[in-house]
Amino acid sequence: MRQPWGLLLILCICGLKMLRPVLGSIRNKLLYEVKDVKQCWVQPPPEYCAKRCNKLNGCIQSDHTCCWTFCGNICLHDE
C-alpha cells in the first residue's frame, strides 16, 4: 500500500519543480507593458526596414517611435 503513495509523492514534487520556472517567466512578462503600434505617418524607404522595434514595441533611441509599415514594425524618427 505504501509504494503507490510514495510514487505519487515523487511525481508531485517533480511536477512542481518543472512548473516553477514556467510560472516565473509568466510573472516577469506581466511586469512589462507592450505598447500599441500605430501605422507610420509616412511610407519610409526600404532601408529603414532594418531598424526593428523590440519585443515590447519600443525603440532604443528616445527620439524614435515604433510604428508598422509594409515591412513590419520599425523604429522611425519623430521628425
C-alpha positions as CSV (number, residue, x, y, z in Angstrom):
1,M,0.0,0.0,0.0
2,R,2.9,2.4,0.7
3,Q,4.5,2.1,-2.7
4,P,1.7,3.9,-4.8
5,W,1.6,6.8,-2.4
6,G,5.4,7.2,-2.4
7,L,5.4,7.2,-6.2
8,L,2.6,9.7,-6.3
9,L,4.5,12.0,-3.9
10,I,7.6,11.8,-6.0
11,L,5.6,12.6,-9.2
12,C,4.0,15.6,-7.5
13,I,7.4,17.0,-6.3
14,C,8.9,16.6,-9.8
15,G,5.9,18.2,-11.3
16,L,6.1,21.3,-9.0
17,K,9.8,21.7,-9.8
18,M,9.1,21.7,-13.5
19,L,6.2,24.1,-13.2
20,R,8.1,26.7,-11.1
21,P,10.2,28.2,-14.0
22,V,7.2,28.4,-16.2
23,L,5.2,30.4,-13.7
24,G,8.2,32.7,-13.1
25,S,8.5,33.6,-16.7
26,I,4.8,34.4,-17.0
27,R,5.1,36.7,-13.9
28,N,8.1,38.5,-15.4
29,K,6.2,39.1,-18.7
30,L,3.3,40.7,-16.9
31,L,5.6,43.3,-15.3
32,Y,6.2,44.9,-18.7
33,E,3.6,46.7,-20.8
34,V,3.5,46.1,-24.5
35,K,2.8,49.4,-26.3
36,D,0.2,49.7,-29.1
37,V,1.7,50.1,-32.5
38,K,0.1,52.6,-35.0
39,Q,0.6,52.9,-38.7
40,C,3.6,55.1,-39.7
41,W,2.7,58.6,-40.8
42,V,5.0,58.4,-43.8
43,Q,6.0,55.5,-46.0
44,P,9.7,55.0,-45.3
45,P,12.2,53.8,-47.9
46,P,13.1,50.1,-47.7
47,E,16.5,50.8,-45.9
48,Y,14.5,51.8,-42.8
49,C,13.2,48.2,-42.5
50,A,16.4,47.2,-40.7
51,K,15.5,49.4,-37.7
52,R,13.2,47.0,-36.0
53,C,11.2,47.6,-32.7
54,N,12.0,45.5,-29.7
55,K,9.6,42.8,-28.3
56,L,7.7,45.4,-26.2
57,N,7.2,47.6,-29.3
58,G,9.6,50.2,-28.1
59,C,12.8,51.7,-29.6
60,I,16.3,52.1,-28.2
61,Q,16.6,55.7,-29.2
62,S,14.3,58.1,-27.2
63,D,13.6,60.2,-30.3
64,H,12.2,57.3,-32.3
65,T,8.7,55.8,-32.3
66,C,7.7,52.2,-33.1
67,C,5.1,52.1,-36.0
68,W,4.1,49.5,-38.6
69,T,4.7,49.6,-42.3
70,F,4.9,47.2,-45.2
71,C,8.0,45.6,-43.8
72,G,6.7,45.1,-40.2
73,N,7.2,47.1,-37.0
74,I,10.1,49.6,-37.4
75,C,11.6,52.5,-35.4
76,L,11.1,55.8,-37.2
77,H,12.5,59.2,-36.2
78,D,9.8,61.5,-34.7
79,E,10.5,64.4,-37.1
